[in-house]
Amino acid sequence: MLTLVGLGLYNEKDLTLRGIEAAKQADTIYIELYTSVWHGKEKLEETIGKKIEELEREDLEQHANRIVEQAKTKNIVIFVPGDPMIATTHITLIEQAKKDNVEVNIVHNASIISAIGETCLHIYKFGATATVPFPEKTKGKLPESIYDVIKLNKKTGLHTLLLLDITPERCMTANEAMKLLLTIEEQRKESIFTDDTKVVVFARAGSGDSLIVFGKVREMKNKDFGKPPMVLIVPGILHFSERDYLVTYE
């Protein structure tokens, strides 16, 4: 059996009882920490009383078949930050397991997709989500597809959630994302993301020290939002209840 267990938003305290139960019944336990920022691997090992092996990106993206092969004869658990079904990497792994007739179990948990409700922006009013990459990953080419996602969502009045890139060394800040989008605006000149665009910065979701700030890009791009992780939201057409709530964070 292959079981993917969501770790929730911040640390081992977010783990569900169902997740703990699955881990205690496992023969081998893995954890991947490259898709999100999460804290508490050592305490997690103490909680379940077992050693956890950390997976690298290539283990799931290039060698998923090895894990599936193990799951044919053993009970394998993979811990995943947030909810297991958010990242496409995990969906691909599940598809491979099912093709090989390996039983799959999913233990869901909170993710940033649900946590953005803390901003009181209506979840059903979010359009397509995009990830803002570090410039070095695009070899200097501006990621205009992100700009196009915001443009499309704005056209239909929808909000845009922008996830910010992470590497083993650092996390992108909302400031970096805003400045990158302003650079694209300078090139495209379509008034999709300007200094007058209003945005929401949501930092450290689920940590007990979360931060929500709302304002114009000109006021936000150099503001200190504290430690990552954080996301950037470009609101579409605001319902009066959304607007009334957000102004309290200006």
C-alpha positions in Angstrom: 0.0 0.0 0.0 1.1 3.6 -0.7 -0.2 6.2 1.7 0.3 9.9 1.2 -0.2 11.9 4.4 -0.7 15.6 4.5 1.4 17.4 7.1 -0.7 20.6 7.2 0.7 24.2 7.1 3.4 24.6 9.6 4.8 21.9 11.9 4.2 18.5 13.5 1.3 19.9 15.6 -0.8 20.1 12.4 -0.7 16.3 11.8 -4.1 14.6 12.1 -4.8 11.5 14.2 -5.5 9.6 11.0 -2.0 10.6 9.7 -0.3 9.4 12.9 -2.2 6.1 12.8 -1.1 5.6 9.2 2.6 6.3 10.0 2.6 4.0 13.0 1.4 1.1 10.7 4.0 1.8 8.0 7.0 -0.3 7.2 8.9 2.6 5.6 8.2 6.3 6.0 9.4 9.1 3.7 9.0 12.8 3.7 9.3 15.4 1.0 10.1 19.0 1.9 11.0 20.5 -1.4 7.5 21.6 -2.4 6.8 23.8 0.6 8.3 25.2 3.8 7.5 23.0 6.8 9.1 22.7 10.3 9.5 19.9 12.7 10.9 16.7 11.1 12.7 15.6 14.3 9.6 16.2 16.5 7.6 14.3 14.0 9.9 11.3 14.4 9.4 11.5 18.1 5.6 11.6 17.7 5.4 8.5 15.6 8.4 6.7 17.1 10.0 5.9 13.7 12.8 7.1 11.5 11.8 9.2 8.5 13.8 9.3 5.3 13.8 12.6 3.4 13.1 12.4 -0.4 14.8 14.7 -2.9 12.9 16.1 -5.9 14.3 13.6 -8.3 13.2 10.7 -6.1 9.6 11.5 -6.9 9.9 13.2 -10.3 12.3 10.8 -11.9 12.4 7.6 -9.8 8.8 7.3 -8.6 8.7 3.8 -9.9 11.1 2.7 -7.2 8.7 3.8 -4.4 5.8 2.2 -6.2 7.8 -1.0 -6.5 8.3 -1.0 -2.7 4.6 -0.4 -2.1 3.8 -3.6 -3.9 5.0 -5.6 -0.9 5.3 -3.1 1.9 3.2 -0.4 3.6 4.8 2.8 2.4 3.9 6.3 3.8 5.0 9.6 2.3 4.6 12.7 4.4 3.8 15.8 2.3 3.5 19.4 3.5 0.0 20.8 3.2 -2.3 18.5 1.4 -1.0 15.6 -0.8 -3.3 16.4 -3.7 -2.1 20.0 -4.3 1.2 19.2 -6.1 1.0 17.6 -9.5 4.1 15.5 -8.6 2.0 13.5 -6.2 -0.8 13.1 -8.6 1.6 11.5 -11.1 2.9 9.2 -8.4 -0.6 8.1 -7.6 -1.4 7.5 -11.2 1.7 5.3 -11.5 0.7 3.3 -8.4 -2.8 2.6 -9.7 -1.4 1.5 -13.1 0.7 -1.1 -11.1 -2.4 -2.2 -9.1 -0.9 -0.7 -5.9 -3.5 0.3 -3.3 -3.4 4.1 -2.6 -4.7 5.9 0.5 -4.8 9.6 0.9 -4.8 11.4 4.3 -5.8 15.0 3.6 -4.8 18.1 5.6 -4.9 21.9 5.4 -3.1 23.6 2.6 -2.5 27.2 1.5 -5.3 26.7 -0.9 -7.8 26.5 2.0 -5.8 28.8 4.4 -6.2 31.8 2.1 -9.7 31.9 3.5 -8.2 33.7 6.5 -7.9 36.8 4.3 -11.7 36.6 4.0 -11.5 36.7 0.3 -14.1 34.2 -0.9 -12.6 31.0 -2.0 -15.0 30.4 -4.8 -13.9 33.7 -6.4 -10.3 32.6 -7.0 -9.3 31.8 -10.6 -6.2 30.0 -11.8 -3.2 29.9 -9.5 0.4 30.5 -10.6 3.8 30.1 -9.1 6.3 33.0 -9.4 9.8 31.4 -10.1 13.2 32.8 -9.2 14.7 34.5 -12.3 17.6 32.1 -12.4 15.2 29.2 -13.0 13.9 30.9 -16.2 17.4 31.8 -17.3 16.7 35.5 -17.3 13.5 35.2 -19.4 10.6 37.0 -17.8 7.8 34.6 -16.7 5.1 36.3 -18.7 2.7 33.4 -18.3 2.1 34.6 -14.7 1.1 38.0 -16.0 -1.3 36.3 -18.4 -2.9 34.4 -15.5 -3.5 37.6 -13.6 -4.8 39.2 -16.8 -7.3 36.4 -17.5 -8.5 36.3 -13.9 -9.0 40.0 -13.8 -11.0 39.9 -17.0 -13.6 37.7 -15.2 -13.3 39.5 -11.9 -11.5 36.6 -10.1 -8.8 36.8 -7.5 -5.3 35.4 -8.3 -3.3 33.4 -5.8 0.5 33.6 -6.5 2.6 31.0 -4.9 6.2 32.1 -4.4 9.2 29.9 -5.4 11.4 28.1 -2.9 14.8 26.4 -3.1 16.8 24.6 -0.4 18.6 27.9 0.2 15.8 30.5 0.3 12.2 31.4 -0.1 11.0 34.1 -2.5 9.5 37.1 -0.7 6.4 39.0 -1.8 8.6 42.0 -2.4 10.6 40.1 -5.0 7.5 38.8 -6.7 6.0 42.3 -6.9 9.2 43.8 -8.4 9.4 41.0 -10.9 5.8 41.6 -12.0 6.4 45.3 -12.3 9.3 44.5 -14.6 7.0 42.5 -16.8 4.5 45.3 -16.7 7.2 47.7 -18.0 7.6 45.4 -21.0 3.9 44.6 -21.6 2.4 48.0 -20.7 -1.1 46.6 -20.3 -1.8 48.0 -16.9 -2.4 44.5 -15.4 0.1 44.9 -12.5 1.2 48.5 -11.7 2.2 50.5 -8.7 -1.5 51.3 -8.2 -2.6 47.6 -8.2 -3.9 46.6 -4.8 -2.6 43.3 -3.5 -2.7 41.1 -0.4 0.4 39.6 1.3 -0.3 36.6 3.4 2.7 35.4 5.4 3.4 32.4 7.6 -0.1 30.8 7.3 -0.8 28.4 10.2 2.2 29.3 12.3 0.3 31.2 15.0 2.2 34.3 13.8 0.4 34.8 10.4 0.4 38.2 8.8 -2.1 39.8 6.4 -1.4 43.1 4.7 -3.5 44.9 2.1 -2.5 47.9 0.0 -1.2 49.3 -3.2 1.9 47.9 -4.7 3.7 51.2 -4.4 3.2 51.0 -0.6 3.9 47.3 -0.3 6.9 46.5 -2.6 9.4 47.7 0.0 7.6 46.8 3.2 9.0 44.3 5.6 6.7 41.3 6.0 9.0 39.3 8.2 10.0 35.7 7.6 8.7 33.6 4.7 6.8 31.6 3.6 4.3 34.0 2.1 2.0 34.3 -0.8 0.8 37.2 -2.9 -2.8 37.7 -3.9 -4.1 40.0 -6.6 -7.8 40.6 -5.9 -10.3 40.7 -8.6 -13.7 42.4 -8.1 -14.3 42.6 -4.4 -17.6 41.8 -2.7 -18.5 44.4 -0.1 -17.8 41.9 2.7 -14.4 41.2 1.3 -13.6 44.9 0.9 -14.8 45.8 4.4 -12.6 43.1 5.9 -9.5 43.9 3.9 -9.5 47.6 4.7 -8.8 46.6 8.3 -5.4 45.3 7.1 -4.3 48.5 5.2 
